[in-house]
Amino acid sequence: MRSHSNKNILLVTECGMSDVLRPVFPDRNFIGTCHTCPFMKKITLVKVRDALKFEQFEVKVPEEIRKRAIGSVERMLAIG
């Protein structure tokens, strides 16, 4: 978003993302409705810990999709 001159940004994501982005980009107008994913609300720290500890719920992504997605994933991880 830093390289774009658009002041209006459409957010199609989980609730709260605009709260995170607004202080970083105070000159932008974030547009979008608040969408809550009921499945994401079922995730807990204990479930994440157990999934990692017991190596459960492996997700296999086709190589073609992985290649296209890896850049976005790396940028998200870099942001924190």
Backbone hydrogen bonds, N-H to C=O, Kabsch-Sander energy under -0.5 kcal/mol:
donor,donor_aa,acceptor,acceptor_aa,energy
4,H,1,M,-0.9
9,I,7,K,-0.6
9,I,29,N,-2.8
11,L,9,I,-0.6
11,L,31,I,-3.7
12,V,10,L,-0.5
15,C,35,H,-1.0
17,M,14,E,-1.4
20,V,16,G,-1.3
21,L,17,M,-2.3
22,R,18,S,-2.6
24,V,20,V,-0.5
25,F,21,L,-2.5
28,R,25,F,-1.8
29,N,7,K,-4.0
30,F,28,R,-0.7
31,I,9,I,-3.5
31,I,29,N,-0.5
35,H,13,T,-0.9
35,H,33,T,-0.7
36,T,34,C,-0.5
37,C,35,H,-0.5
41,K,37,C,-1.2
42,K,39,F,-1.2
43,I,40,M,-1.3
48,V,44,T,-2.2
49,R,45,L,-2.9
50,D,46,V,-2.6
51,A,47,K,-2.2
52,L,48,V,-2.2
53,K,49,R,-3.1
54,F,50,D,-2.7
55,E,52,L,-0.6
56,Q,51,A,-2.2
60,K,58,E,-0.5
61,V,59,V,-0.6
65,I,62,P,-0.5
66,R,62,P,-2.5
67,K,63,E,-2.5
68,R,64,E,-1.4
69,A,65,I,-2.0
70,I,66,R,-2.1
73,V,69,A,-2.2
74,E,70,I,-2.6
75,R,71,G,-2.1
76,M,72,S,-2.3
77,L,73,V,-2.3
78,A,74,E,-2.0
79,I,75,R,-1.8
80,G,76,M,-1.5
